[in-house]
Amino acid sequence: MRILLFLFIILLSSCSKDNNENSICPDGDCWVRLYTDFEEDSNGYQLVKPDWSSEISGRFNLHIESSPTIGRCQYNGVTVVSSRFDSDTFWELESGLSFTFGLYNPFESLYTQQGSIIKVKDTVVALNYFQGEIIPVVQERSVYHGVKDKMECDGWDNPKSGPTPTETRNCILYSKRIVGPLIREMIGDTLKIYSETFFDCGMNSESVRDSISVIIK
């Protein structure tokens, strides 16, 4: 029995080592973390108070952190990690009507994975129902991550300038997306924002999806 247990531990350790060696991120883990500038309630919802300059101009910052890629995936010492975003909530410019898709399939289309038109509260909603311009609450265009703290990671004396490292070490990467525009009619609504982060390593590239829920206060 002890021999079998010993062999099992060796096998488990070997598998863990292989997984780490095959990973394109340090410690075998390509991770992301989403957060805002606001508090989180006991249910994990971010309680967001947007900045407003007009009835249709609400905005807030969505921050994203991630791991870097390892040296063999970097280009001239630079790790290439990017994120794009999506949300299940939209609004119509002309009417000021906002709407949320309960069965939204992020980064794909306004249809379910089975190809059916999305339903909201058991009512089929076709996009041609809305005659005006449809505004997403978050832009899908990708943002690129950079080292969050170059003074700590690269040993810079100045946060804005310093020597170029030959390789990005195991330091936290960071980027930001401004969510908006929002309309005041959304106050009290819950929005879900999705992220898809791409860790570039040529043929071995990986992507990680995450999401965050916010309540507009």
C-alpha positions in Angstrom: 0.0 0.0 0.0 2.8 2.4 0.9 4.6 1.7 -2.4 1.4 2.4 -4.4 0.9 5.6 -2.5 4.5 6.6 -3.1 4.2 5.9 -6.8 0.9 7.9 -7.0 2.6 10.9 -5.3 5.5 10.7 -7.8 3.1 10.5 -10.8 1.1 13.5 -9.4 4.2 15.5 -9.0 5.4 14.7 -12.5 2.1 15.7 -14.0 2.2 19.0 -12.1 5.7 19.7 -13.3 4.8 18.9 -16.9 1.8 21.3 -16.7 4.0 24.1 -15.4 6.7 23.5 -18.1 4.0 23.5 -20.9 2.3 26.7 -19.5 3.1 30.0 -21.2 2.6 31.9 -17.9 4.7 31.9 -14.8 3.8 29.3 -12.2 1.6 27.5 -14.8 -1.2 30.0 -14.4 -2.5 32.6 -16.9 -4.8 34.7 -14.7 -6.8 37.9 -14.9 -8.6 40.1 -12.3 -11.3 42.7 -13.0 -12.2 45.5 -10.5 -13.5 49.1 -10.4 -12.7 52.1 -8.2 -15.8 51.3 -6.0 -16.7 49.1 -3.1 -18.0 45.5 -3.5 -21.1 44.4 -1.7 -21.6 41.1 0.2 -22.8 39.4 -3.0 -19.8 40.4 -5.1 -21.4 43.2 -7.0 -19.4 46.4 -7.6 -21.4 49.5 -6.4 -20.5 51.9 -9.1 -21.2 55.7 -9.1 -20.4 56.9 -12.7 -19.2 60.4 -13.6 -22.0 62.4 -15.3 -21.7 65.5 -17.4 -25.1 65.0 -19.1 -28.0 62.5 -19.1 -26.3 60.2 -21.5 -22.6 60.5 -20.5 -22.1 58.3 -17.5 -18.7 56.6 -17.4 -16.5 54.7 -15.0 -13.1 52.9 -15.0 -12.8 49.2 -15.3 -9.4 48.0 -14.3 -7.8 44.7 -15.4 -4.7 43.0 -14.1 -3.1 39.8 -15.4 0.0 37.6 -15.3 2.7 38.1 -17.9 3.9 35.4 -20.3 7.2 33.7 -19.9 10.4 34.6 -21.6 10.1 32.3 -24.7 6.7 34.0 -25.5 8.0 37.5 -25.4 9.0 39.8 -28.2 12.3 41.6 -27.5 11.6 41.2 -23.8 8.1 42.5 -24.0 5.1 40.3 -23.0 2.1 40.8 -25.3 -1.2 40.5 -23.5 -4.4 42.1 -24.6 -8.0 42.2 -23.5 -11.3 42.9 -25.2 -14.6 43.6 -23.5 -18.3 43.0 -24.0 -21.6 43.5 -22.1 -25.1 42.2 -22.1 -26.5 45.7 -21.8 -27.2 48.3 -24.6 -29.3 51.4 -25.1 -31.0 53.2 -27.9 -29.7 56.7 -28.6 -33.0 58.3 -29.9 -35.4 56.8 -27.3 -33.0 56.5 -24.3 -34.3 53.0 -23.8 -31.9 50.5 -22.2 -32.2 46.8 -22.5 -30.3 43.7 -21.2 -30.1 40.3 -22.9 -30.5 37.5 -20.3 -29.1 34.8 -22.6 -26.4 37.0 -24.1 -23.4 35.1 -25.7 -20.4 37.4 -25.2 -18.0 38.0 -28.1 -20.2 36.0 -30.5 -23.5 37.7 -31.5 -26.9 38.7 -30.2 -28.0 35.1 -30.5 -27.9 32.1 -28.2 -25.2 29.4 -28.8 -28.0 27.4 -30.5 -28.6 30.1 -33.1 -32.0 31.2 -31.7 -32.9 34.9 -31.4 -32.2 36.0 -27.8 -35.2 36.1 -25.5 -35.8 38.7 -22.8 -38.4 37.8 -20.2 -39.8 35.1 -22.6 -40.4 37.8 -25.3 -38.4 37.5 -28.6 -36.6 40.8 -29.2 -35.3 41.4 -32.7 -32.8 44.2 -33.2 -34.9 45.8 -35.9 -37.5 46.5 -33.2 -35.2 49.5 -32.3 -35.3 52.1 -34.9 -32.4 54.2 -33.6 -28.7 53.8 -33.0 -27.8 51.0 -30.6 -25.1 52.0 -28.2 -23.1 49.3 -26.2 -22.1 50.2 -22.7 -18.6 49.0 -23.3 -16.4 49.2 -26.4 -15.1 45.8 -27.7 -11.8 47.3 -29.1 -8.8 45.6 -27.4 -6.5 47.2 -24.9 -2.9 46.1 -24.3 -1.4 45.4 -20.9 1.8 46.9 -19.5 3.8 46.3 -16.4 1.8 47.9 -13.5 4.7 49.0 -11.4 8.0 49.5 -13.3 9.8 50.8 -10.3 9.2 47.6 -8.4 9.4 45.2 -11.4 12.2 46.8 -13.5 14.1 48.7 -10.7 13.3 52.2 -12.2 14.1 55.2 -10.1 11.5 57.2 -12.0 7.9 55.8 -12.6 7.9 57.3 -16.1 11.4 56.4 -17.5 14.2 53.9 -16.9 16.3 51.2 -18.6 14.6 48.8 -20.9 14.7 45.3 -19.4 15.8 42.3 -21.6 12.9 40.3 -20.3 9.6 41.0 -18.5 9.8 39.2 -15.2 6.9 37.7 -13.2 5.3 41.1 -12.5 1.6 42.1 -12.5 0.4 43.5 -15.8 -2.3 46.2 -16.0 -4.7 48.0 -18.3 -7.9 49.9 -18.2 -11.1 50.3 -20.1 -13.6 53.3 -19.6 -17.1 51.9 -19.5 -19.7 54.1 -21.1 -21.5 56.0 -22.2 -24.3 55.2 -19.8 -27.7 56.9 -19.4 -29.2 58.0 -16.1 -32.2 55.6 -16.6 -29.7 52.8 -15.8 -29.3 54.0 -12.2 -30.4 50.9 -10.1 -29.7 48.5 -13.0 -27.2 45.6 -12.9 -24.7 45.3 -15.7 -22.5 42.4 -16.5 -19.2 43.1 -18.3 -17.2 40.3 -19.9 -13.5 40.2 -20.6 -11.5 38.0 -22.9 -7.7 38.2 -22.4 -5.3 37.0 -25.0 -1.8 35.8 -23.9 0.3 35.8 -27.1 2.8 33.0 -27.5 2.6 32.1 -31.2 1.1 28.7 -31.8 0.8 28.2 -28.0 -1.3 31.3 -27.3 -4.0 31.1 -24.7 -7.1 33.1 -23.9 -8.9 33.5 -20.5 -12.4 34.8 -20.0 -13.7 36.5 -16.9 -16.7 38.8 -16.0 -17.7 41.3 -13.4 -21.2 42.5 -12.2 -21.9 46.1 -11.3 -24.9 47.9 -9.9 -25.2 51.5 -11.1 -25.8 53.8 -8.1 
